[in-house]
Structures are given as C-alpha cells and as structure tokens.
Amino acid sequence: MNRILISLKCGESVHLTDDDDMSKDQLLDNLSSLFSINSVSILKTKSTSVIIRPSDITSITVEEVNEVQQEEKSTPPAKDEPEQEVDIITDMD
C-alpha cells in the first residue's frame, strides 16, 4: 500500500492511498508521466478519483504504508483539554 502526496502550486495538497500491490518505484514511474501531459489527467485508486491539471503540480511524493501505520492515521488522537481554574466570586454584604 502506498500513500501519494501531490503538492500543488496553489491550494491544498492532494493525499491519496493506493491499495494496489504496485511497488513504490513502479508507482513513481507511472506518476512521472503526469508531467508530460498538457491538459488534464485523472488519477484513480480503488477508493478515490482525482481530476488534476498536471501544470499545477509542483511535486509528487510516494510513501510506503503498512497496515499498522494506516490504522494509526485513521484514528484521530484524543485531545487533552487543559484544566481551567474556576474562580468563585461571592457578594459579601
């Protein structure tokens, strides 16, 4: 499993997870062909499709992901809320 991170010139980066059994090097070779396309391209994985203009891409990063990393990424960390001091003000007559 590979995670694909596409950095764009403007806007947020695109994050995809590819479930295919393709090696990281094979995937990089396939994705490098995006830079030679002049119009628009469609990237498809089993769960996601993205229509992207290759001229807007600044870089593509591919990271290998194992099942443990995927589970850790999918569960958001619990937020620790700081304890707030409570001031009690009473009227004294």
Buried (B, 14 or more C-beta within 10 A) or exposed (E): BBBBEBBBEEEEEBEBBBEEEBEEEEBBEEBEEBEEEEEEBEBEBEEEEBEBBBEEBEEBEBEEBEEEEEEEEEEEEEEEEEEEEEEEEEEEE
